[in-house]
Amino acid sequence: MRPKGYTASIRENGELWDNNRRGEWPLGTKKWAVTLKNPAGKTMSFQFHTGPAYGRKPGFDEVVQSVIDTTHSYENNPDLESFCRECGYDPEEKEAQRIFTVCKDMAERARAFFGDDFDEMSEHTADS
């Protein structure tokens, strides 16, 4: 069961095209603006992307599962070399270093945002 008092605002924030600055998103990928709110009123905002085949608005469980997965990915591989080895990146590439930094930041923000509810939220999203 999801810990009580958590909500999510999820709104479409544009469609990405395959000719964006990094060229990594397929045609039809959607970008979503997500703001989570915890029982204490603290918020956590981030972008969430869905591929062209997804076809619907993501829900609370999906966006939270992504945050939890990112947190676990970083915490299980807290240095650049192990993170890149696990995720298939070249640690010499600037993009890999950027992704590592983004995941580290997300993990730290998620732990602070969920606090003592992190493990319960992790169990809830794994069961859904």
Phi and psi in radians as a Rosetta constraint file:
Dihedral C 1 N 2 CA 2 C 2 CIRCULARHARMONIC -1.168 0.35
Dihedral N 2 CA 2 C 2 N 3 CIRCULARHARMONIC 2.368 0.35
Dihedral C 2 N 3 CA 3 C 3 CIRCULARHARMONIC -0.981 0.35
Dihedral N 3 CA 3 C 3 N 4 CIRCULARHARMONIC 2.435 0.35
Dihedral C 3 N 4 CA 4 C 4 CIRCULARHARMONIC -1.202 0.35
Dihedral N 4 CA 4 C 4 N 5 CIRCULARHARMONIC 2.598 0.35
Dihedral C 4 N 5 CA 5 C 5 CIRCULARHARMONIC 1.603 0.35
Dihedral N 5 CA 5 C 5 N 6 CIRCULARHARMONIC 0.042 0.35
Dihedral C 5 N 6 CA 6 C 6 CIRCULARHARMONIC -1.648 0.35
Dihedral N 6 CA 6 C 6 N 7 CIRCULARHARMONIC 2.363 0.35
Dihedral C 6 N 7 CA 7 C 7 CIRCULARHARMONIC -2.331 0.35
Dihedral N 7 CA 7 C 7 N 8 CIRCULARHARMONIC 2.892 0.35
Dihedral C 7 N 8 CA 8 C 8 CIRCULARHARMONIC -2.434 0.35
Dihedral N 8 CA 8 C 8 N 9 CIRCULARHARMONIC 2.381 0.35
Dihedral C 8 N 9 CA 9 C 9 CIRCULARHARMONIC -1.855 0.35
Dihedral N 9 CA 9 C 9 N 10 CIRCULARHARMONIC 2.124 0.35
Dihedral C 9 N 10 CA 10 C 10 CIRCULARHARMONIC -2.248 0.35
Dihedral N 10 CA 10 C 10 N 11 CIRCULARHARMONIC 2.015 0.35
Dihedral C 10 N 11 CA 11 C 11 CIRCULARHARMONIC -2.303 0.35
Dihedral N 11 CA 11 C 11 N 12 CIRCULARHARMONIC 2.536 0.35
Dihedral C 11 N 12 CA 12 C 12 CIRCULARHARMONIC -1.135 0.35
Dihedral N 12 CA 12 C 12 N 13 CIRCULARHARMONIC 2.365 0.35
Dihedral C 12 N 13 CA 13 C 13 CIRCULARHARMONIC -2.179 0.35
Dihedral N 13 CA 13 C 13 N 14 CIRCULARHARMONIC 0.490 0.35
Dihedral C 13 N 14 CA 14 C 14 CIRCULARHARMONIC 2.001 0.35
Dihedral N 14 CA 14 C 14 N 15 CIRCULARHARMONIC 2.857 0.35
Dihedral C 14 N 15 CA 15 C 15 CIRCULARHARMONIC -1.906 0.35
Dihedral N 15 CA 15 C 15 N 16 CIRCULARHARMONIC 2.325 0.35
Dihedral C 15 N 16 CA 16 C 16 CIRCULARHARMONIC -1.584 0.35
Dihedral N 16 CA 16 C 16 N 17 CIRCULARHARMONIC 2.573 0.35
Dihedral C 16 N 17 CA 17 C 17 CIRCULARHARMONIC -2.000 0.35
Dihedral N 17 CA 17 C 17 N 18 CIRCULARHARMONIC 2.831 0.35
Dihedral C 17 N 18 CA 18 C 18 CIRCULARHARMONIC -1.285 0.35
Dihedral N 18 CA 18 C 18 N 19 CIRCULARHARMONIC -0.005 0.35
Dihedral C 18 N 19 CA 19 C 19 CIRCULARHARMONIC -1.922 0.35
Dihedral N 19 CA 19 C 19 N 20 CIRCULARHARMONIC 0.462 0.35
Dihedral C 19 N 20 CA 20 C 20 CIRCULARHARMONIC -1.243 0.35
Dihedral N 20 CA 20 C 20 N 21 CIRCULARHARMONIC -3.072 0.35
Dihedral C 20 N 21 CA 21 C 21 CIRCULARHARMONIC -1.108 0.35
Dihedral N 21 CA 21 C 21 N 22 CIRCULARHARMONIC -0.498 0.35
Dihedral C 21 N 22 CA 22 C 22 CIRCULARHARMONIC -1.759 0.35
Dihedral N 22 CA 22 C 22 N 23 CIRCULARHARMONIC -0.299 0.35
Dihedral C 22 N 23 CA 23 C 23 CIRCULARHARMONIC 1.170 0.35
Dihedral N 23 CA 23 C 23 N 24 CIRCULARHARMONIC 0.400 0.35
Dihedral C 23 N 24 CA 24 C 24 CIRCULARHARMONIC -1.788 0.35
Dihedral N 24 CA 24 C 24 N 25 CIRCULARHARMONIC -0.126 0.35
Dihedral C 24 N 25 CA 25 C 25 CIRCULARHARMONIC -1.799 0.35
Dihedral N 25 CA 25 C 25 N 26 CIRCULARHARMONIC 2.254 0.35
Dihedral C 25 N 26 CA 26 C 26 CIRCULARHARMONIC -1.247 0.35
Dihedral N 26 CA 26 C 26 N 27 CIRCULARHARMONIC 2.712 0.35
Dihedral C 26 N 27 CA 27 C 27 CIRCULARHARMONIC -0.917 0.35
Dihedral N 27 CA 27 C 27 N 28 CIRCULARHARMONIC 2.266 0.35
Dihedral C 27 N 28 CA 28 C 28 CIRCULARHARMONIC 1.674 0.35
Dihedral N 28 CA 28 C 28 N 29 CIRCULARHARMONIC -0.033 0.35
Dihedral C 28 N 29 CA 29 C 29 CIRCULARHARMONIC -1.133 0.35
Dihedral N 29 CA 29 C 29 N 30 CIRCULARHARMONIC 2.374 0.35
Dihedral C 29 N 30 CA 30 C 30 CIRCULARHARMONIC -1.897 0.35
Dihedral N 30 CA 30 C 30 N 31 CIRCULARHARMONIC 2.523 0.35
Dihedral C 30 N 31 CA 31 C 31 CIRCULARHARMONIC -1.907 0.35
Dihedral N 31 CA 31 C 31 N 32 CIRCULARHARMONIC 2.351 0.35
Dihedral C 31 N 32 CA 32 C 32 CIRCULARHARMONIC -2.125 0.35
Dihedral N 32 CA 32 C 32 N 33 CIRCULARHARMONIC 2.447 0.35
Dihedral C 32 N 33 CA 33 C 33 CIRCULARHARMONIC -1.655 0.35
Dihedral N 33 CA 33 C 33 N 34 CIRCULARHARMONIC 2.091 0.35
Dihedral C 33 N 34 CA 34 C 34 CIRCULARHARMONIC -2.029 0.35
Dihedral N 34 CA 34 C 34 N 35 CIRCULARHARMONIC 2.333 0.35
Dihedral C 34 N 35 CA 35 C 35 CIRCULARHARMONIC -2.265 0.35
Dihedral N 35 CA 35 C 35 N 36 CIRCULARHARMONIC 2.045 0.35
Dihedral C 35 N 36 CA 36 C 36 CIRCULARHARMONIC -1.635 0.35
Dihedral N 36 CA 36 C 36 N 37 CIRCULARHARMONIC 2.581 0.35
Dihedral C 36 N 37 CA 37 C 37 CIRCULARHARMONIC -2.277 0.35
Dihedral N 37 CA 37 C 37 N 38 CIRCULARHARMONIC 2.300 0.35
Dihedral C 37 N 38 CA 38 C 38 CIRCULARHARMONIC -1.702 0.35
Dihedral N 38 CA 38 C 38 N 39 CIRCULARHARMONIC 3.016 0.35
Dihedral C 38 N 39 CA 39 C 39 CIRCULARHARMONIC -1.025 0.35
Dihedral N 39 CA 39 C 39 N 40 CIRCULARHARMONIC -0.442 0.35
Dihedral C 39 N 40 CA 40 C 40 CIRCULARHARMONIC -1.453 0.35
Dihedral N 40 CA 40 C 40 N 41 CIRCULARHARMONIC -0.054 0.35
Dihedral C 40 N 41 CA 41 C 41 CIRCULARHARMONIC 1.594 0.35
Dihedral N 41 CA 41 C 41 N 42 CIRCULARHARMONIC -0.010 0.35
Dihedral C 41 N 42 CA 42 C 42 CIRCULARHARMONIC -1.286 0.35
Dihedral N 42 CA 42 C 42 N 43 CIRCULARHARMONIC 2.472 0.35
Dihedral C 42 N 43 CA 43 C 43 CIRCULARHARMONIC -2.012 0.35
Dihedral N 43 CA 43 C 43 N 44 CIRCULARHARMONIC 2.725 0.35
Dihedral C 43 N 44 CA 44 C 44 CIRCULARHARMONIC -2.414 0.35
Dihedral N 44 CA 44 C 44 N 45 CIRCULARHARMONIC 2.097 0.35
Dihedral C 44 N 45 CA 45 C 45 CIRCULARHARMONIC -2.010 0.35
Dihedral N 45 CA 45 C 45 N 46 CIRCULARHARMONIC 2.546 0.35
Dihedral C 45 N 46 CA 46 C 46 CIRCULARHARMONIC -2.871 0.35
Dihedral N 46 CA 46 C 46 N 47 CIRCULARHARMONIC 2.949 0.35
Dihedral C 46 N 47 CA 47 C 47 CIRCULARHARMONIC -1.667 0.35
Dihedral N 47 CA 47 C 47 N 48 CIRCULARHARMONIC 2.581 0.35
Dihedral C 47 N 48 CA 48 C 48 CIRCULARHARMONIC -2.335 0.35
Dihedral N 48 CA 48 C 48 N 49 CIRCULARHARMONIC 2.422 0.35
Dihedral C 48 N 49 CA 49 C 49 CIRCULARHARMONIC -2.075 0.35
Dihedral N 49 CA 49 C 49 N 50 CIRCULARHARMONIC 2.488 0.35
Dihedral C 49 N 50 CA 50 C 50 CIRCULARHARMONIC -2.172 0.35
Dihedral N 50 CA 50 C 50 N 51 CIRCULARHARMONIC 2.466 0.35
Dihedral C 50 N 51 CA 51 C 51 CIRCULARHARMONIC -1.254 0.35
Dihedral N 51 CA 51 C 51 N 52 CIRCULARHARMONIC 2.916 0.35
Dihedral C 51 N 52 CA 52 C 52 CIRCULARHARMONIC -1.089 0.35
Dihedral N 52 CA 52 C 52 N 53 CIRCULARHARMONIC -0.445 0.35
Dihedral C 52 N 53 CA 53 C 53 CIRCULARHARMONIC -1.469 0.35
Dihedral N 53 CA 53 C 53 N 54 CIRCULARHARMONIC -0.146 0.35
Dihedral C 53 N 54 CA 54 C 54 CIRCULARHARMONIC -1.098 0.35
Dihedral N 54 CA 54 C 54 N 55 CIRCULARHARMONIC -0.863 0.35
Dihedral C 54 N 55 CA 55 C 55 CIRCULARHARMONIC 1.284 0.35
Dihedral N 55 CA 55 C 55 N 56 CIRCULARHARMONIC 0.140 0.35
Dihedral C 55 N 56 CA 56 C 56 CIRCULARHARMONIC -2.715 0.35
Dihedral N 56 CA 56 C 56 N 57 CIRCULARHARMONIC 2.935 0.35
Dihedral C 56 N 57 CA 57 C 57 CIRCULARHARMONIC -1.268 0.35
Dihedral N 57 CA 57 C 57 N 58 CIRCULARHARMONIC 2.332 0.35
Dihedral C 57 N 58 CA 58 C 58 CIRCULARHARMONIC -1.214 0.35
Dihedral N 58 CA 58 C 58 N 59 CIRCULARHARMONIC 2.699 0.35
Dihedral C 58 N 59 CA 59 C 59 CIRCULARHARMONIC -1.826 0.35
Dihedral N 59 CA 59 C 59 N 60 CIRCULARHARMONIC 3.110 0.35
Dihedral C 59 N 60 CA 60 C 60 CIRCULARHARMONIC -0.916 0.35
Dihedral N 60 CA 60 C 60 N 61 CIRCULARHARMONIC -0.916 0.35
Dihedral C 60 N 61 CA 61 C 61 CIRCULARHARMONIC -1.050 0.35
Dihedral N 61 CA 61 C 61 N 62 CIRCULARHARMONIC -0.677 0.35
Dihedral C 61 N 62 CA 62 C 62 CIRCULARHARMONIC -1.164 0.35
Dihedral N 62 CA 62 C 62 N 63 CIRCULARHARMONIC -0.771 0.35
Dihedral C 62 N 63 CA 63 C 63 CIRCULARHARMONIC -1.252 0.35
Dihedral N 63 CA 63 C 63 N 64 CIRCULARHARMONIC -0.648 0.35
Dihedral C 63 N 64 CA 64 C 64 CIRCULARHARMONIC -1.200 0.35
Dihedral N 64 CA 64 C 64 N 65 CIRCULARHARMONIC -0.687 0.35
Dihedral C 64 N 65 CA 65 C 65 CIRCULARHARMONIC -1.044 0.35
Dihedral N 65 CA 65 C 65 N 66 CIRCULARHARMONIC -0.666 0.35
Dihedral C 65 N 66 CA 66 C 66 CIRCULARHARMONIC -1.092 0.35
Dihedral N 66 CA 66 C 66 N 67 CIRCULARHARMONIC -0.753 0.35
Dihedral C 66 N 67 CA 67 C 67 CIRCULARHARMONIC -1.108 0.35
Dihedral N 67 CA 67 C 67 N 68 CIRCULARHARMONIC -0.771 0.35
Dihedral C 67 N 68 CA 68 C 68 CIRCULARHARMONIC -1.107 0.35
Dihedral N 68 CA 68 C 68 N 69 CIRCULARHARMONIC -0.796 0.35
Dihedral C 68 N 69 CA 69 C 69 CIRCULARHARMONIC -1.069 0.35
Dihedral N 69 CA 69 C 69 N 70 CIRCULARHARMONIC -0.744 0.35
Dihedral C 69 N 70 CA 70 C 70 CIRCULARHARMONIC -1.085 0.35
Dihedral N 70 CA 70 C 70 N 71 CIRCULARHARMONIC -0.743 0.35
Dihedral C 70 N 71 CA 71 C 71 CIRCULARHARMONIC -1.072 0.35
Dihedral N 71 CA 71 C 71 N 72 CIRCULARHARMONIC -0.843 0.35
Dihedral C 71 N 72 CA 72 C 72 CIRCULARHARMONIC -1.119 0.35
Dihedral N 72 CA 72 C 72 N 73 CIRCULARHARMONIC -0.681 0.35
Dihedral C 72 N 73 CA 73 C 73 CIRCULARHARMONIC -1.037 0.35
Dihedral N 73 CA 73 C 73 N 74 CIRCULARHARMONIC -0.809 0.35
Dihedral C 73 N 74 CA 74 C 74 CIRCULARHARMONIC -1.177 0.35
Dihedral N 74 CA 74 C 74 N 75 CIRCULARHARMONIC -0.820 0.35
Dihedral C 74 N 75 CA 75 C 75 CIRCULARHARMONIC -1.149 0.35
Dihedral N 75 CA 75 C 75 N 76 CIRCULARHARMONIC -0.518 0.35
Dihedral C 75 N 76 CA 76 C 76 CIRCULARHARMONIC -1.389 0.35
Dihedral N 76 CA 76 C 76 N 77 CIRCULARHARMONIC -0.264 0.35
Dihedral C 76 N 77 CA 77 C 77 CIRCULARHARMONIC -2.475 0.35
Dihedral N 77 CA 77 C 77 N 78 CIRCULARHARMONIC 1.202 0.35
Dihedral C 77 N 78 CA 78 C 78 CIRCULARHARMONIC -1.390 0.35
Dihedral N 78 CA 78 C 78 N 79 CIRCULARHARMONIC 0.096 0.35
Dihedral C 78 N 79 CA 79 C 79 CIRCULARHARMONIC -2.137 0.35
Dihedral N 79 CA 79 C 79 N 80 CIRCULARHARMONIC 2.698 0.35
Dihedral C 79 N 80 CA 80 C 80 CIRCULARHARMONIC -0.968 0.35
Dihedral N 80 CA 80 C 80 N 81 CIRCULARHARMONIC -0.766 0.35
Dihedral C 80 N 81 CA 81 C 81 CIRCULARHARMONIC -1.129 0.35
Dihedral N 81 CA 81 C 81 N 82 CIRCULARHARMONIC -0.824 0.35
Dihedral C 81 N 82 CA 82 C 82 CIRCULARHARMONIC -1.208 0.35
Dihedral N 82 CA 82 C 82 N 83 CIRCULARHARMONIC -0.651 0.35
Dihedral C 82 N 83 CA 83 C 83 CIRCULARHARMONIC -1.050 0.35
Dihedral N 83 CA 83 C 83 N 84 CIRCULARHARMONIC -0.833 0.35
Dihedral C 83 N 84 CA 84 C 84 CIRCULARHARMONIC -1.146 0.35
Dihedral N 84 CA 84 C 84 N 85 CIRCULARHARMONIC -0.695 0.35
Dihedral C 84 N 85 CA 85 C 85 CIRCULARHARMONIC -1.078 0.35
Dihedral N 85 CA 85 C 85 N 86 CIRCULARHARMONIC -0.787 0.35
Dihedral C 85 N 86 CA 86 C 86 CIRCULARHARMONIC -1.169 0.35
Dihedral N 86 CA 86 C 86 N 87 CIRCULARHARMONIC -0.660 0.35
Dihedral C 86 N 87 CA 87 C 87 CIRCULARHARMONIC -1.708 0.35
Dihedral N 87 CA 87 C 87 N 88 CIRCULARHARMONIC -0.055 0.35
Dihedral C 87 N 88 CA 88 C 88 CIRCULARHARMONIC 1.420 0.35
Dihedral N 88 CA 88 C 88 N 89 CIRCULARHARMONIC 0.482 0.35
Dihedral C 88 N 89 CA 89 C 89 CIRCULARHARMONIC -1.801 0.35
Dihedral N 89 CA 89 C 89 N 90 CIRCULARHARMONIC 2.778 0.35
Dihedral C 89 N 90 CA 90 C 90 CIRCULARHARMONIC -1.608 0.35
Dihedral N 90 CA 90 C 90 N 91 CIRCULARHARMONIC 2.037 0.35
Dihedral C 90 N 91 CA 91 C 91 CIRCULARHARMONIC -1.108 0.35
Dihedral N 91 CA 91 C 91 N 92 CIRCULARHARMONIC -0.245 0.35
Dihedral C 91 N 92 CA 92 C 92 CIRCULARHARMONIC -1.431 0.35
Dihedral N 92 CA 92 C 92 N 93 CIRCULARHARMONIC -0.290 0.35
Dihedral C 92 N 93 CA 93 C 93 CIRCULARHARMONIC -1.378 0.35
Dihedral N 93 CA 93 C 93 N 94 CIRCULARHARMONIC 2.386 0.35
Dihedral C 93 N 94 CA 94 C 94 CIRCULARHARMONIC -1.081 0.35
Dihedral N 94 CA 94 C 94 N 95 CIRCULARHARMONIC -0.617 0.35
Dihedral C 94 N 95 CA 95 C 95 CIRCULARHARMONIC -1.125 0.35
Dihedral N 95 CA 95 C 95 N 96 CIRCULARHARMONIC -0.666 0.35
Dihedral C 95 N 96 CA 96 C 96 CIRCULARHARMONIC -1.123 0.35
Dihedral N 96 CA 96 C 96 N 97 CIRCULARHARMONIC -0.720 0.35
Dihedral C 96 N 97 CA 97 C 97 CIRCULARHARMONIC -1.137 0.35
Dihedral N 97 CA 97 C 97 N 98 CIRCULARHARMONIC -0.671 0.35
Dihedral C 97 N 98 CA 98 C 98 CIRCULARHARMONIC -1.139 0.35
Dihedral N 98 CA 98 C 98 N 99 CIRCULARHARMONIC -0.791 0.35
Dihedral C 98 N 99 CA 99 C 99 CIRCULARHARMONIC -1.094 0.35
Dihedral N 99 CA 99 C 99 N 100 CIRCULARHARMONIC -0.744 0.35
Dihedral C 99 N 100 CA 100 C 100 CIRCULARHARMONIC -1.018 0.35
Dihedral N 100 CA 100 C 100 N 101 CIRCULARHARMONIC -0.788 0.35
Dihedral C 100 N 101 CA 101 C 101 CIRCULARHARMONIC -1.127 0.35
Dihedral N 101 CA 101 C 101 N 102 CIRCULARHARMONIC -0.725 0.35
Dihedral C 101 N 102 CA 102 C 102 CIRCULARHARMONIC -1.097 0.35
Dihedral N 102 CA 102 C 102 N 103 CIRCULARHARMONIC -0.746 0.35
Dihedral C 102 N 103 CA 103 C 103 CIRCULARHARMONIC -1.167 0.35
Dihedral N 103 CA 103 C 103 N 104 CIRCULARHARMONIC -0.686 0.35
Dihedral C 103 N 104 CA 104 C 104 CIRCULARHARMONIC -1.080 0.35
Dihedral N 104 CA 104 C 104 N 105 CIRCULARHARMONIC -0.801 0.35
Dihedral C 104 N 105 CA 105 C 105 CIRCULARHARMONIC -1.080 0.35
Dihedral N 105 CA 105 C 105 N 106 CIRCULARHARMONIC -0.787 0.35
Dihedral C 105 N 106 CA 106 C 106 CIRCULARHARMONIC -1.076 0.35
Dihedral N 106 CA 106 C 106 N 107 CIRCULARHARMONIC -0.737 0.35
Dihedral C 106 N 107 CA 107 C 107 CIRCULARHARMONIC -1.079 0.35
Dihedral N 107 CA 107 C 107 N 108 CIRCULARHARMONIC -0.785 0.35
Dihedral C 107 N 108 CA 108 C 108 CIRCULARHARMONIC -1.139 0.35
Dihedral N 108 CA 108 C 108 N 109 CIRCULARHARMONIC -0.728 0.35
Dihedral C 108 N 109 CA 109 C 109 CIRCULARHARMONIC -1.150 0.35
Dihedral N 109 CA 109 C 109 N 110 CIRCULARHARMONIC -0.723 0.35
Dihedral C 109 N 110 CA 110 C 110 CIRCULARHARMONIC -1.124 0.35
Dihedral N 110 CA 110 C 110 N 111 CIRCULARHARMONIC -0.779 0.35
Dihedral C 110 N 111 CA 111 C 111 CIRCULARHARMONIC -1.062 0.35
Dihedral N 111 CA 111 C 111 N 112 CIRCULARHARMONIC -0.742 0.35
Dihedral C 111 N 112 CA 112 C 112 CIRCULARHARMONIC -1.193 0.35
Dihedral N 112 CA 112 C 112 N 113 CIRCULARHARMONIC -0.688 0.35
Dihedral C 112 N 113 CA 113 C 113 CIRCULARHARMONIC -1.210 0.35
Dihedral N 113 CA 113 C 113 N 114 CIRCULARHARMONIC -0.857 0.35
Dihedral C 113 N 114 CA 114 C 114 CIRCULARHARMONIC -1.429 0.35
Dihedral N 114 CA 114 C 114 N 115 CIRCULARHARMONIC -0.442 0.35
Dihedral C 114 N 115 CA 115 C 115 CIRCULARHARMONIC 0.930 0.35
Dihedral N 115 CA 115 C 115 N 116 CIRCULARHARMONIC -2.269 0.35
Dihedral C 115 N 116 CA 116 C 116 CIRCULARHARMONIC -1.159 0.35
Dihedral N 116 CA 116 C 116 N 117 CIRCULARHARMONIC -0.258 0.35
Dihedral C 116 N 117 CA 117 C 117 CIRCULARHARMONIC -1.506 0.35
Dihedral N 117 CA 117 C 117 N 118 CIRCULARHARMONIC -0.045 0.35
Dihedral C 117 N 118 CA 118 C 118 CIRCULARHARMONIC -0.993 0.35
Dihedral N 118 CA 118 C 118 N 119 CIRCULARHARMONIC -0.863 0.35
Dihedral C 118 N 119 CA 119 C 119 CIRCULARHARMONIC -1.155 0.35
Dihedral N 119 CA 119 C 119 N 120 CIRCULARHARMONIC -0.704 0.35
Dihedral C 119 N 120 CA 120 C 120 CIRCULARHARMONIC -1.129 0.35
Dihedral N 120 CA 120 C 120 N 121 CIRCULARHARMONIC -0.699 0.35
Dihedral C 120 N 121 CA 121 C 121 CIRCULARHARMONIC -1.153 0.35
Dihedral N 121 CA 121 C 121 N 122 CIRCULARHARMONIC -0.661 0.35
Dihedral C 121 N 122 CA 122 C 122 CIRCULARHARMONIC -1.097 0.35
Dihedral N 122 CA 122 C 122 N 123 CIRCULARHARMONIC -0.740 0.35
Dihedral C 122 N 123 CA 123 C 123 CIRCULARHARMONIC -1.164 0.35
Dihedral N 123 CA 123 C 123 N 124 CIRCULARHARMONIC -0.715 0.35
Dihedral C 123 N 124 CA 124 C 124 CIRCULARHARMONIC -1.062 0.35
Dihedral N 124 CA 124 C 124 N 125 CIRCULARHARMONIC -0.839 0.35
Dihedral C 124 N 125 CA 125 C 125 CIRCULARHARMONIC -1.263 0.35
Dihedral N 125 CA 125 C 125 N 126 CIRCULARHARMONIC -0.507 0.35
Dihedral C 125 N 126 CA 126 C 126 CIRCULARHARMONIC -1.202 0.35
Dihedral N 126 CA 126 C 126 N 127 CIRCULARHARMONIC -0.524 0.35
Dihedral C 126 N 127 CA 127 C 127 CIRCULARHARMONIC -1.443 0.35
Dihedral N 127 CA 127 C 127 N 128 CIRCULARHARMONIC -0.294 0.35
